[in-house]
Amino acid sequence: MPLYEYKCGECGEVFEALLKMSERDTAPRCPSCGCETTGRLLSVFASHCSGGAGQGRGSCASCSGGSCSVCGL
């Protein structure tokens, strides 16, 4: 089950909810104030590329083909 991030429209609390994909559009109640006016946030995530330039790889998804501060290519 995916972990979704929500923000309460009443108190501003940011919280996470583990929901089934079929429930993702049903906003959960705020755990702090119980308000039903919550909205799903666009969550960002980080990725890590393993390996190095000597392994025959071009670039990872965050690179534009040059040197990359994320994966060291």
C-alpha positions in Angstrom: 0.0 0.0 0.0 1.3 3.4 -0.9 2.0 6.1 1.7 0.3 9.4 0.9 1.1 12.8 2.4 -1.8 15.1 3.3 -2.2 18.6 4.7 -5.1 19.8 6.9 -7.0 22.8 5.6 -8.0 23.8 9.1 -4.9 23.5 11.3 -2.2 23.1 8.7 -0.9 19.8 10.1 1.0 17.7 7.5 0.6 14.0 8.0 1.0 10.7 6.2 -1.6 8.0 5.6 -1.1 4.4 4.4 -4.0 3.8 2.0 -5.0 1.3 -0.7 -4.7 2.7 -4.2 -8.5 2.5 -4.5 -8.8 4.8 -1.4 -6.3 7.5 -2.4 -8.9 10.0 -3.5 -10.8 9.7 -0.2 -9.2 12.3 2.0 -8.6 11.1 5.6 -9.4 13.1 8.7 -6.7 15.2 10.3 -5.1 13.3 13.2 -4.6 16.6 15.1 -7.9 18.3 14.9 -10.3 15.8 13.2 -11.1 18.1 10.3 -12.3 16.4 7.1 -10.9 19.1 4.9 -7.5 17.6 4.0 -5.7 17.7 0.7 -3.1 15.3 -0.7 0.3 16.8 -1.2 2.7 16.1 -4.1 5.5 14.2 -2.4 9.0 14.2 -3.7 11.4 11.4 -3.2 15.1 10.8 -3.5 16.9 8.1 -5.4 20.4 6.9 -5.3 22.4 5.5 -8.2 24.9 2.9 -7.4 28.1 2.2 -9.3 30.5 4.6 -10.9 31.6 6.0 -14.3 33.9 3.1 -14.8 31.0 0.6 -15.0 29.9 1.5 -18.6 26.9 3.5 -17.5 26.0 6.8 -19.2 24.0 8.6 -16.5 21.2 8.2 -14.0 17.7 9.7 -14.2 18.8 12.9 -12.4 21.8 13.5 -14.7 21.8 15.3 -18.0 24.8 13.3 -19.2 27.5 15.4 -17.5 28.9 15.1 -14.0 26.3 14.3 -11.4 26.4 15.3 -7.8 23.9 12.6 -6.9 25.6 9.5 -8.3 29.1 10.8 -8.9 29.2 10.2 -12.6 
